[in-house]
Amino acid sequence: MPAREGLVGRTRRWLLLDGRRLVVTATLLVGIGLVLGPIGHTVAGATGDGLTGTHTLSSLLSTQLSGVFLLVSIVVSINSLFVSNEQQPLGQQLDRIQEVGAFRRELESTTDKAISPTEPARFLSVLTQTVLTQVQALQDDLADADADLQADVTRFLEGVTEQTREVSDRLSAANTPFGIVRATMEYDYGRMSHDLRQIRTDYGDDIPESARETIETLLDLLEYFATAREYFKTLYFAREFAALSKHLLYVAIPVIVLLAFFLLHLDDLPNTHLLVLSVHTVGYAPFALLAAYVGRVTTVSQRTGAAGQFVLDHSTDGPSLDD
């Protein structure tokens, strides 16, 4: 049973996150074809010989064709909203660029880096490495502190270290916008910040001054990480919807032509159930493509921690992606 659950978890993770969207789309179409064809006939006990009634088939394909037209218009409209957000006055564009520059300078002053990397993965790696350095510094600052304080801080820092190292390892292999989002989306910044502030409040004057400064630096670093992650996630969403619109046009136009041709020449086509099944399955290609992209976007949105010092229980957002 555990092996089966592991396989289900890996399959779900591949469908929702890790698989290439076009490959996932093809996989969904194969599944649809199996359900409509062999599996459907096995369950229904049908032979699968010959075309369905002409009127029924014509109505079905006409509805499918209308749905493809509607789907294309909706997705292109959504993509237009993202594009329109980029069409801002010169002053606002300048403000955005200056804000990014100011953010990088603030980070550089905190991490003691003369110049922060321009590559997102390396930029975030600088943050994670600095967090690990400050974790070690905090442990050193509390070497002579109260035993209860040391125990609470050590327990907290072990969790921070484990999560940060995992993110750092994933970032080293990330080479795409999604790879960066995937590597960082489960970094629980809100919980870490809350627990660290709670320790600072509970122990008050028992915390040495040097440790207080290190705690402030850690809180700043966690805030910088969350800010950068949200910024890169926004860029990823924009690219993802742009890719969806482009691929949808590439897929929808041939599907529209195929369905229209089939409807126009329905009476002249061979009386073959395989032909009907193939055309009907291909007609779902735009919807399978939409499901592949939207499934990943919504999963990323659900699984990413809140942008701020709030803690969301991921177990309430849907089924876990873990094995």
BADO-485811 format. One record per residue (C-alpha): residue in one letter; residue number from 1; x, y, z. Coordinates in Angstrom, 3 decimals. Example, Ala and Ser with C-alpha at 12.3 -4.5 7.8 and 13.67 -1.06 7.14 Angstrom:
BEGIN
a | 1 | 12.300 | -4.500 | 7.800;
s | 2 | 13.670 | -1.060 | 7.140;
! end
This chain:
BEGIN
m | 1 | 0.000 | 0.000 | 0.000;
p | 2 | 2.745 | 2.581 | 0.778;
a | 3 | 4.327 | 1.940 | -2.617;
r | 4 | 0.978 | 2.538 | -4.259;
e | 5 | 0.453 | 5.766 | -2.318;
g | 6 | 3.956 | 6.862 | -3.315;
l | 7 | 3.170 | 6.257 | -6.967;
v | 8 | -0.081 | 8.219 | -6.689;
g | 9 | 1.721 | 11.101 | -5.015;
r | 10 | 4.468 | 11.198 | -7.649;
t | 11 | 1.931 | 11.010 | -10.457;
r | 12 | -0.116 | 13.856 | -8.989;
r | 13 | 3.020 | 15.932 | -8.478;
w | 14 | 4.093 | 15.312 | -12.083;
l | 15 | 0.671 | 16.247 | -13.466;
l | 16 | 0.297 | 19.389 | -11.370;
l | 17 | 3.863 | 20.681 | -11.144;
d | 18 | 6.864 | 18.907 | -12.564;
g | 19 | 5.713 | 17.664 | -15.965;
r | 20 | 6.150 | 19.722 | -19.141;
r | 21 | 2.775 | 21.257 | -19.888;
l | 22 | 2.570 | 19.999 | -23.469;
v | 23 | 3.463 | 16.469 | -22.365;
v | 24 | 0.841 | 16.657 | -19.616;
t | 25 | -1.675 | 17.843 | -22.228;
a | 26 | -0.885 | 14.839 | -24.445;
t | 27 | -1.209 | 12.527 | -21.439;
l | 28 | -4.638 | 13.954 | -20.598;
l | 29 | -5.766 | 13.453 | -24.203;
v | 30 | -4.643 | 9.828 | -24.142;
g | 31 | -6.637 | 9.368 | -20.940;
i | 32 | -9.697 | 10.974 | -22.517;
g | 33 | -9.362 | 8.713 | -25.555;
l | 34 | -9.141 | 5.624 | -23.367;
v | 35 | -12.183 | 6.652 | -21.343;
l | 36 | -14.273 | 7.422 | -24.422;
g | 37 | -13.040 | 4.370 | -26.316;
p | 38 | -11.925 | 1.017 | -24.861;
i | 39 | -12.829 | 1.715 | -21.239;
g | 40 | -16.165 | 3.299 | -22.125;
h | 41 | -17.182 | 0.418 | -24.357;
t | 42 | -16.112 | -2.124 | -21.750;
v | 43 | -18.258 | -0.461 | -19.097;
a | 44 | -21.222 | 0.173 | -21.405;
g | 45 | -20.949 | -3.165 | -23.145;
a | 46 | -21.034 | -1.526 | -26.567;
t | 47 | -19.292 | -2.911 | -29.631;
g | 48 | -17.995 | 0.413 | -30.928;
d | 49 | -18.929 | -0.355 | -34.543;
g | 50 | -20.125 | 2.409 | -36.817;
l | 51 | -20.810 | 6.085 | -36.399;
t | 52 | -23.122 | 7.492 | -33.772;
g | 53 | -26.354 | 8.923 | -35.057;
t | 54 | -25.641 | 11.781 | -37.453;
h | 55 | -27.821 | 14.297 | -35.623;
t | 56 | -26.345 | 13.436 | -32.218;
l | 57 | -22.788 | 13.529 | -33.532;
s | 58 | -23.370 | 16.819 | -35.333;
s | 59 | -24.779 | 18.423 | -32.181;
l | 60 | -21.917 | 17.121 | -30.076;
l | 61 | -19.189 | 18.384 | -32.392;
s | 62 | -20.953 | 21.720 | -32.902;
t | 63 | -21.050 | 22.242 | -29.145;
q | 64 | -17.409 | 21.276 | -28.913;
l | 65 | -16.504 | 23.718 | -31.687;
s | 66 | -18.378 | 26.549 | -29.975;
g | 67 | -16.619 | 25.754 | -26.722;
v | 68 | -13.194 | 26.018 | -28.376;
f | 69 | -14.049 | 29.459 | -29.788;
l | 70 | -15.244 | 30.614 | -26.375;
l | 71 | -12.191 | 29.186 | -24.621;
v | 72 | -9.772 | 30.956 | -26.954;
s | 73 | -11.482 | 34.302 | -26.473;
i | 74 | -11.476 | 33.974 | -22.665;
v | 75 | -7.813 | 32.985 | -22.401;
v | 76 | -6.669 | 35.676 | -24.826;
s | 77 | -8.639 | 38.224 | -22.785;
i | 78 | -6.931 | 37.076 | -19.573;
n | 79 | -3.539 | 37.380 | -21.237;
s | 80 | -4.468 | 40.876 | -22.415;
l | 81 | -4.977 | 41.889 | -18.779;
f | 82 | -1.407 | 40.877 | -17.974;
v | 83 | -0.112 | 42.737 | -21.016;
s | 84 | -2.102 | 45.854 | -20.134;
n | 85 | -0.445 | 45.925 | -16.702;
e | 86 | 2.893 | 46.411 | -18.463;
q | 87 | 1.592 | 49.391 | -20.441;
q | 88 | 2.184 | 52.032 | -17.799;
p | 89 | 3.248 | 55.689 | -18.065;
l | 90 | 6.948 | 56.456 | -18.145;
g | 91 | 6.965 | 57.758 | -14.581;
q | 92 | 5.461 | 54.561 | -13.200;
q | 93 | 7.907 | 52.448 | -15.179;
l | 94 | 10.767 | 54.501 | -13.715;
d | 95 | 9.371 | 54.039 | -10.200;
r | 96 | 9.230 | 50.264 | -10.681;
i | 97 | 12.827 | 50.125 | -11.847;
q | 98 | 14.000 | 52.344 | -9.001;
e | 99 | 12.133 | 50.221 | -6.455;
v | 100 | 13.882 | 47.087 | -7.717;
g | 101 | 17.235 | 48.870 | -7.516;
a | 102 | 16.511 | 50.119 | -3.991;
f | 103 | 15.529 | 46.620 | -2.899;
r | 104 | 18.788 | 45.194 | -4.225;
r | 105 | 20.822 | 47.865 | -2.451;
e | 106 | 19.056 | 47.174 | 0.850;
l | 107 | 19.798 | 43.495 | 0.467;
e | 108 | 23.431 | 44.195 | -0.370;
s | 109 | 23.831 | 46.239 | 2.801;
t | 110 | 22.355 | 43.410 | 4.875;
t | 111 | 24.338 | 40.593 | 3.262;
d | 112 | 27.608 | 42.580 | 2.959;
k | 113 | 27.666 | 41.908 | -0.788;
a | 114 | 29.133 | 44.657 | -2.942;
i | 115 | 26.866 | 43.664 | -5.862;
s | 116 | 23.992 | 41.204 | -5.639;
p | 117 | 23.596 | 38.718 | -8.532;
t | 118 | 21.199 | 39.564 | -11.339;
e | 119 | 20.163 | 35.931 | -11.905;
p | 120 | 17.097 | 35.148 | -9.766;
a | 121 | 18.359 | 31.738 | -8.616;
r | 122 | 21.757 | 33.108 | -7.552;
f | 123 | 20.080 | 36.139 | -5.981;
l | 124 | 17.925 | 33.912 | -3.784;
s | 125 | 20.890 | 31.648 | -3.073;
v | 126 | 22.722 | 34.637 | -1.593;
l | 127 | 19.769 | 35.119 | 0.733;
t | 128 | 19.636 | 31.478 | 1.820;
q | 129 | 23.387 | 31.332 | 2.437;
t | 130 | 23.232 | 34.521 | 4.497;
v | 131 | 20.335 | 33.100 | 6.517;
l | 132 | 22.451 | 30.043 | 7.335;
t | 133 | 25.354 | 32.296 | 8.334;
q | 134 | 23.119 | 34.308 | 10.667;
v | 135 | 21.702 | 31.106 | 12.156;
q | 136 | 25.216 | 30.072 | 13.135;
a | 137 | 25.915 | 33.559 | 14.467;
l | 138 | 22.791 | 33.445 | 16.638;
q | 139 | 23.835 | 30.116 | 18.106;
d | 140 | 27.232 | 31.593 | 18.958;
d | 141 | 25.641 | 34.697 | 20.498;
l | 142 | 23.567 | 32.519 | 22.837;
a | 143 | 26.357 | 30.158 | 23.875;
d | 144 | 26.244 | 31.473 | 27.458;
a | 145 | 22.511 | 32.184 | 27.638;
d | 146 | 19.838 | 30.570 | 29.805;
a | 147 | 19.320 | 26.844 | 29.165;
d | 148 | 15.610 | 27.229 | 28.349;
l | 149 | 16.387 | 30.011 | 25.886;
q | 150 | 19.081 | 27.945 | 24.238;
a | 151 | 16.750 | 24.954 | 23.951;
d | 152 | 13.950 | 26.956 | 22.313;
v | 153 | 16.294 | 28.764 | 19.959;
t | 154 | 18.107 | 25.556 | 19.007;
r | 155 | 14.808 | 23.823 | 18.215;
f | 156 | 13.719 | 26.798 | 16.101;
l | 157 | 17.055 | 27.106 | 14.285;
e | 158 | 17.126 | 23.410 | 13.417;
g | 159 | 13.878 | 23.826 | 11.487;
v | 160 | 15.115 | 26.994 | 9.781;
t | 161 | 18.396 | 25.339 | 8.817;
e | 162 | 16.680 | 22.273 | 7.385;
q | 163 | 14.240 | 24.274 | 5.263;
t | 164 | 16.877 | 26.754 | 4.114;
r | 165 | 19.313 | 24.059 | 3.033;
e | 166 | 16.590 | 22.273 | 1.087;
v | 167 | 15.703 | 25.491 | -0.717;
s | 168 | 19.379 | 26.230 | -1.383;
d | 169 | 19.870 | 22.776 | -2.924;
r | 170 | 16.815 | 23.201 | -5.138;
l | 171 | 17.923 | 26.654 | -6.268;
s | 172 | 21.280 | 25.294 | -7.387;
a | 173 | 19.437 | 23.129 | -9.928;
a | 174 | 16.814 | 25.738 | -10.944;
n | 175 | 17.313 | 27.183 | -14.424;
t | 176 | 13.800 | 28.320 | -15.381;
p | 177 | 11.302 | 30.797 | -13.867;
f | 178 | 9.128 | 27.896 | -12.769;
g | 179 | 12.130 | 26.062 | -11.343;
i | 180 | 12.847 | 29.053 | -9.105;
v | 181 | 9.225 | 29.269 | -7.941;
r | 182 | 9.102 | 25.501 | -7.429;
a | 183 | 12.259 | 25.607 | -5.305;
t | 184 | 10.991 | 28.315 | -2.966;
m | 185 | 7.229 | 27.964 | -2.799;
e | 186 | 7.124 | 25.874 | 0.400;
y | 187 | 9.617 | 27.997 | 2.353;
d | 188 | 7.547 | 28.842 | 5.421;
y | 189 | 8.617 | 32.442 | 5.954;
g | 190 | 5.498 | 33.377 | 7.921;
r | 191 | 5.952 | 30.615 | 10.499;
m | 192 | 9.673 | 31.325 | 10.896;
s | 193 | 9.156 | 35.053 | 11.406;
h | 194 | 6.356 | 34.472 | 13.903;
d | 195 | 8.365 | 31.953 | 15.955;
l | 196 | 11.447 | 34.157 | 15.975;
r | 197 | 9.471 | 37.197 | 17.123;
q | 198 | 7.788 | 35.030 | 19.758;
i | 199 | 11.166 | 33.971 | 21.153;
r | 200 | 12.314 | 37.582 | 21.247;
t | 201 | 9.159 | 38.603 | 23.132;
d | 202 | 9.121 | 35.669 | 25.577;
y | 203 | 12.713 | 36.042 | 26.744;
g | 204 | 13.036 | 39.826 | 26.511;
d | 205 | 16.050 | 41.050 | 28.495;
d | 206 | 17.477 | 37.531 | 28.782;
i | 207 | 18.603 | 37.821 | 25.160;
p | 208 | 22.066 | 39.431 | 24.810;
e | 209 | 22.343 | 42.598 | 22.721;
s | 210 | 24.417 | 40.869 | 20.037;
a | 211 | 21.756 | 38.165 | 19.709;
r | 212 | 19.044 | 40.813 | 19.417;
e | 213 | 20.876 | 42.366 | 16.477;
t | 214 | 21.266 | 38.967 | 14.836;
i | 215 | 17.548 | 38.278 | 15.305;
e | 216 | 16.721 | 41.602 | 13.631;
t | 217 | 19.006 | 40.705 | 10.741;
l | 218 | 17.354 | 37.291 | 10.399;
l | 219 | 13.898 | 38.869 | 10.355;
d | 220 | 15.048 | 41.290 | 7.650;
l | 221 | 16.493 | 38.442 | 5.579;
l | 222 | 13.306 | 36.408 | 5.827;
e | 223 | 11.323 | 39.463 | 4.756;
y | 224 | 13.648 | 40.051 | 1.796;
f | 225 | 13.292 | 36.409 | 0.787;
a | 226 | 9.489 | 36.548 | 0.897;
t | 227 | 9.471 | 39.798 | -1.097;
a | 228 | 11.790 | 38.420 | -3.775;
r | 229 | 9.806 | 35.194 | -3.992;
e | 230 | 6.536 | 37.067 | -4.548;
y | 231 | 8.164 | 39.237 | -7.210;
f | 232 | 9.563 | 36.248 | -9.102;
k | 233 | 6.245 | 34.425 | -8.730;
t | 234 | 4.477 | 37.364 | -10.367;
l | 235 | 6.926 | 37.240 | -13.269;
y | 236 | 6.346 | 33.503 | -13.569;
f | 237 | 2.567 | 33.910 | -13.673;
a | 238 | 2.852 | 36.483 | -16.462;
r | 239 | 5.086 | 34.178 | -18.507;
e | 240 | 2.892 | 31.165 | -17.828;
f | 241 | -0.271 | 32.853 | -19.092;
a | 242 | 1.623 | 34.192 | -22.107;
a | 243 | 2.796 | 30.641 | -22.892;
l | 244 | -0.758 | 29.361 | -22.412;
s | 245 | -2.139 | 31.919 | -24.877;
k | 246 | 0.528 | 31.122 | -27.458;
h | 247 | 0.170 | 27.359 | -27.224;
l | 248 | -3.608 | 27.616 | -27.141;
l | 249 | -3.602 | 29.421 | -30.483;
y | 250 | -1.261 | 26.797 | -31.968;
v | 251 | -3.565 | 24.001 | -30.759;
a | 252 | -6.989 | 25.609 | -31.180;
i | 253 | -6.677 | 26.683 | -34.822;
p | 254 | -5.992 | 23.143 | -36.156;
v | 255 | -8.724 | 21.772 | -33.868;
i | 256 | -11.239 | 24.314 | -35.171;
v | 257 | -10.339 | 23.464 | -38.763;
l | 258 | -10.600 | 19.733 | -38.067;
l | 259 | -13.984 | 19.974 | -36.346;
a | 260 | -15.360 | 22.285 | -39.037;
f | 261 | -14.149 | 19.984 | -41.804;
f | 262 | -15.658 | 16.959 | -40.073;
l | 263 | -19.018 | 18.697 | -39.665;
l | 264 | -19.084 | 19.858 | -43.309;
h | 265 | -18.281 | 16.398 | -44.682;
l | 266 | -19.976 | 14.255 | -42.070;
d | 267 | -22.187 | 12.460 | -44.598;
d | 268 | -19.238 | 11.644 | -46.869;
l | 269 | -16.874 | 10.231 | -44.240;
p | 270 | -16.313 | 6.501 | -43.677;
n | 271 | -18.615 | 4.816 | -41.200;
t | 272 | -15.759 | 4.242 | -38.738;
h | 273 | -16.054 | 4.576 | -34.995;
l | 274 | -12.262 | 5.023 | -34.663;
l | 275 | -12.485 | 8.139 | -36.827;
v | 276 | -15.254 | 9.619 | -34.671;
l | 277 | -13.366 | 8.783 | -31.481;
s | 278 | -10.140 | 10.342 | -32.801;
v | 279 | -11.796 | 13.585 | -33.910;
h | 280 | -13.821 | 13.873 | -30.720;
t | 281 | -10.716 | 13.287 | -28.565;
v | 282 | -8.607 | 15.799 | -30.484;
g | 283 | -11.424 | 18.303 | -30.001;
y | 284 | -10.639 | 18.254 | -26.268;
a | 285 | -7.014 | 19.305 | -26.852;
p | 286 | -7.563 | 23.029 | -26.040;
f | 287 | -9.375 | 22.116 | -22.828;
a | 288 | -6.644 | 19.647 | -21.827;
l | 289 | -4.036 | 22.344 | -22.485;
l | 290 | -5.953 | 24.817 | -20.332;
a | 291 | -6.259 | 22.246 | -17.542;
a | 292 | -2.516 | 21.536 | -17.653;
y | 293 | -1.538 | 25.204 | -17.307;
v | 294 | -4.230 | 26.327 | -14.879;
g | 295 | -3.642 | 23.248 | -12.722;
r | 296 | -0.010 | 24.249 | -12.230;
v | 297 | -0.727 | 27.945 | -11.662;
t | 298 | -3.378 | 27.251 | -9.036;
t | 299 | -1.192 | 24.649 | -7.335;
v | 300 | 1.701 | 27.123 | -7.093;
s | 301 | -0.669 | 29.761 | -5.739;
q | 302 | -2.073 | 27.373 | -3.115;
r | 303 | 1.222 | 25.863 | -2.036;
t | 304 | 3.132 | 29.149 | -1.715;
g | 305 | 3.197 | 30.636 | 1.766;
a | 306 | 1.342 | 33.858 | 2.447;
a | 307 | 3.003 | 37.145 | 1.491;
g | 308 | 3.287 | 38.519 | 4.996;
q | 309 | 3.620 | 37.365 | 8.576;
f | 310 | 0.603 | 35.086 | 8.435;
v | 311 | 0.550 | 31.300 | 8.555;
l | 312 | -1.719 | 29.284 | 6.286;
d | 313 | -2.451 | 25.631 | 7.002;
h | 314 | -1.644 | 23.968 | 3.679;
s | 315 | -3.685 | 20.918 | 4.661;
t | 316 | -6.855 | 22.981 | 4.224;
d | 317 | -5.910 | 24.052 | 0.686;
g | 318 | -6.323 | 20.658 | -0.894;
p | 319 | -4.672 | 17.284 | -1.070;
s | 320 | -0.987 | 17.127 | -0.245;
l | 321 | 1.492 | 16.630 | -3.036;
d | 322 | 3.699 | 14.548 | -0.803;
d | 323 | 4.076 | 10.830 | -1.272;
! end
